[in-house]
Amino acid sequence: MDEIFFLIGLNENGHGESINHVTNQGEWQHILVTARANGWKPSGTILDYEFQYQLEVSNCKELNFDRHTIIDDYVKDKCGRWKGGYLTPEYQIVTDEDARGLRKALQRASAPIDLLLFLSYGAFRIAG
């Protein structure tokens, strides 16, 4: 079964509402291939420590010093090894500049308006 991807906007729309776009793994891969074929030069995604740390902590029933240290080391290592990928949903950030380039390339390819509108709001996270 094709994994569902959620593109979660970091910016709000003009009405103060958070914005999301739902796709699946196959469609997301097609979006990325289409954008590259139309001139998009990906700059790579960012895996931010604070967000990743909070994700890990939220899965803990108790947080003591030892668990904090283990989680801290794990998240630092994970973020340090991050290669900027787009295909595995890890709540990584697609930057404003990258989202803008993606939108421009997809406009040339006549992508769906809802996707173009989502990308017009700038940076977003890729989640699964």
Secondary structure, 3 states (H helix, E strand, C coil): CCCEEEEEEEEECCCCCEEEEEEEHHHHHHHHHHHHHCCCCCCCCECCHHHHHHHHHHCCCCCCHHHHHHHHHHHHHHHHHCCCCCCCCCCEEECHHHHHHHHHHHHHCCCCHHHHHHHHCCCEEEEC
